[in-house]
Amino acid sequence: MNTLVRPGNEKKTDHRISEVQVSAYTIPTDRPESDGTLEWQETTIIVVKVRSSDRDGLGYTYGHVAIVDVIQSLLTPAIIDRTVMDVMAIQTAMIRQIRNNGQAGLAMMAVSAVDMALWDLKARLLGLPLCRLLGQEHESMLIYGSGGFTSYTDNELRQQLQGWAEQGIGSVKIKVGRDMEADRTRVGVARDAIGEKTALFVDANGAYTVSEALDQAQLFSRYGVDWLEEPVPAQFREQLHLIRQRLGGGMRIVAGEYGYTLTDFRDLLEARAVDVLQADATRCGGITGFLKAGHLCEAWHVPLSSHCAPSAHLHAALALAFFSIGEYFYDHVRIERLLFDGAAVPRDGVIYPDLSRPGLGLTFRDSEAEVYRCA
């Protein structure tokens, strides 16, 4: 016999947020790394746990340890005792809370980590994998291997790229932009390492001028490069549009990893600056912001690609009709495998969600992480 539930008589479950924990961990790289504009030897991950009804939700971002203080002092008071079922409303409240500190940069990365934890918690409370809660469009996420740092020797570059190709990953990306002459040689080394069947992408991290980008693109095209990421900084949308026009469709222009708000993504699309839009859930407002970027891409009929942190993006990517490919970034893959149970492992060039695990499917290894704790 079915029981009619009348408005006001439904069973109520509070699921109020009772606690927020945040910690930072700094993990050394396995060797010095660099791209077109930066050098680094360590990466810091900020891990957030949000509790309700004796369950924890997990979220994270990669950035400066100062994010810990933003979460503790600004965001935690704004979310305690709210119901986790209203994730999008809570995200709006958090963005309002950081208004005077700038709704971008470290403050937005703090919002992103907490938002991710809230979605993870909501899905865990409902006993669902996050992709099922969001509505699953795809079975798996296509990935490209990403690393190829400018600090690598030719042998190190060759070994890394060959390893991905041998795993069945169909596309790989290397860093360029530090030395124009060396870039040309390294692209040749990369193509030789992966053969003709694997797609080759390059990422300049905004290191070129327009003329340099056009010159380099001509040379890169000889090696079958068809993805040129941030040839100039993404805020110079008119320059990206010009490069895209001059290349005439022969090479995809890609940018968006430093988008923090929906306006950032809209501006790139309205300027017709990209063939593929990137978004990073650890920067753009978490799962909520990433989903909104994906819906904007669908409206503009432009593919979306996730930037870095593959375990953070997997479930949300599967819920987006216009999602195309995710970045399987070497540093973050290494950290996610080190610190999380449940990090996805590639199979035939894609990663799959574990539908037997609720939420993001990740469990933080507190004891193993302790040696890396910095805040």
JOMOCOR-V71358 format. One record per pair of residues at least 24 apart in sequence whose C-alpha atoms are under 8 Angstrom apart, sorted by sequence separation. I is the first residue (numbers start at 1). J is the second residue. If there is no record, write none. Layout:
# JOMOCOR-V71358
I;J  I;J
This chain:
# JOMOCOR-V71358
22;46  23;47  74;98  91;115  145;169  150;174  200;224  201;225  204;228  205;229  206;230  207;231  208;232  226;250  227;251  228;252  229;253  230;254  234;258  252;276  254;278  259;283  260;284  261;285  298;322  308;332  309;333  340;364  341;365  22;47  23;48  144;169  148;173  149;174  150;175  199;224  200;225  201;226  202;227  203;228  204;229  205;230  206;231  207;232  226;251  227;252  228;253  229;254  230;255  258;283  259;284  260;285  277;302  279;304  281;306  291;316  295;320  297;322  311;336  339;364  340;365  22;48  143;169  144;170  145;171  146;172  147;173  148;174  149;175  150;176  172;198  174;200  176;202  177;203  199;225  200;226  201;227  202;228  203;229  204;230  205;231  206;232  207;233  225;251  226;252  227;253  228;254  229;255  258;284  276;302  277;303  278;304  279;305  280;306  287;313  290;316  294;320  339;365  21;48  22;49  143;170  144;171  145;172  146;173  147;174  148;175  149;176  170;197  171;198  172;199  173;200  174;201  175;202  176;203  177;204  199;226  200;227  201;228  202;229  203;230  204;231  205;232  206;233  227;254  262;289  275;302  276;303  277;304  278;305  279;306  280;307  282;309  294;321  295;322  309;336  339;366  20;48  21;49  87;115  143;171  144;172  145;173  146;174  147;175  150;178  170;198  171;199  172;200  173;201  174;202  175;203  176;204  177;205  201;229  203;231  204;232  205;233  206;234  261;289  265;293  275;303  276;304  277;305  278;306  279;307  280;308  294;322  20;49  21;50  144;173  161;190  165;194  169;198  170;199  171;200  172;201  173;202  174;203  175;204  176;205  177;206  178;207  210;239  214;243  244;273  276;305  278;307  287;316  291;320  294;323  339;368  20;50  171;201  173;203  175;205  177;207  213;243  221;251  237;267  241;271  244;274  262;292  266;296  282;312  338;368  339;369  19;50  20;51  87;118  158;189  162;193  177;208  237;268  241;272  242;273  262;293  269;300  281;312  18;50  19;51  52;84  87;119  154;186  157;189  158;190  161;193  162;194  184;216  191;223  214;246  241;273  281;313  311;343  17;50  18;51  19;52  157;190  161;194  165;198  187;220  210;243  214;247  238;271  240;273  241;274  311;344  17;51  18;52  84;118  159;193  217;251  237;271  239;273  240;274  17;52  154;189  158;193  184;219  188;223  238;273  16;52  75;111  180;216  184;220  187;223  237;273  15;52  16;53  70;107  84;121  85;122  314;351  15;53  84;122  314;352  315;353  67;106  71;110  314;353  66;106  67;107  70;110  71;111  24;65  64;106  67;109  68;110  63;106  67;110  71;114  24;68  23;68  315;360  22;68  63;109  61;109  312;360  22;71  61;110  311;360  22;72  257;307  61;112  60;112  61;113  60;113  59;113  60;114  59;114  20;76  59;115  60;116  59;116  60;117  58;116  59;117  58;117  59;118  20;80  57;117  58;118  19;80  57;118  59;120  17;79  18;80  57;119  58;120  17;80  18;81  57;120  58;121  16;80  17;81  50;114  57;121  16;81  17;82  48;113  49;114  56;121  57;122  16;82  17;83  47;113  48;114  55;121  16;83  17;84  46;113  50;117  57;124  15;83  16;84  49;117  50;118  14;83  15;84  48;117  52;121  55;124  15;85  51;121  55;125  50;121  35;149  36;150  34;149  35;150  33;149  34;150  35;151  33;150  34;151  33;151  32;151  33;152  36;175  35;175  36;176  37;177  35;176  36;177  37;178  35;177  36;178  35;178  36;179  108;260  105;260  104;260  103;260  104;261  103;261  36;204  37;205  119;287  35;204  36;205  37;206  112;281  113;282  35;205  36;206  37;207  112;282  115;285  116;286  36;207  112;283  115;286  116;287  112;284  113;285  114;286  115;287  116;288  109;282  112;285  113;286  115;288  141;314  109;283  111;285  112;286  108;283  109;284  111;286  112;287  108;284  109;285  141;317  108;285  109;286  112;289  141;318  169;346  105;283  140;318  139;318  167;346  168;347  169;348  170;349  138;318  167;347  168;348  169;349  137;318  138;319  144;325  146;327  167;348  168;349  169;350  134;316  136;318  137;319  138;320  142;324  143;325  144;326  145;327  146;328  147;329  167;349  136;319  137;320  138;321  142;325  143;326  144;327  145;328  146;329  147;330  131;315  135;319  136;320  137;321  141;325  142;326  143;327  144;328  145;329  146;330  147;331  130;315  131;316  134;319  141;326  143;328  145;330  129;315  130;316  131;318  131;319  91;285  116;312  91;288  88;288  144;349  143;349  142;349  143;350  142;350  143;351  141;350  142;351  140;350  141;351  140;351  141;352  140;352  139;352  140;353  139;353  62;282  61;282  60;282  61;283  129;354  129;355  129;356  129;357  130;358  128;357  129;358  130;359  128;358  129;359  130;360  127;358  128;359  129;360  127;359  129;361  124;358  123;358  124;359  123;359  122;359  120;358  121;359  120;359  119;359  120;360  60;312  59;312  43;331  29;331  57;359  58;360  58;362  58;363  58;364  68;375  27;335  65;374  65;375  25;369  25;370  27;372  26;372  25;372  26;373  25;373  26;374  24;373  25;374  23;373  24;374  25;375  23;374  24;375  23;375
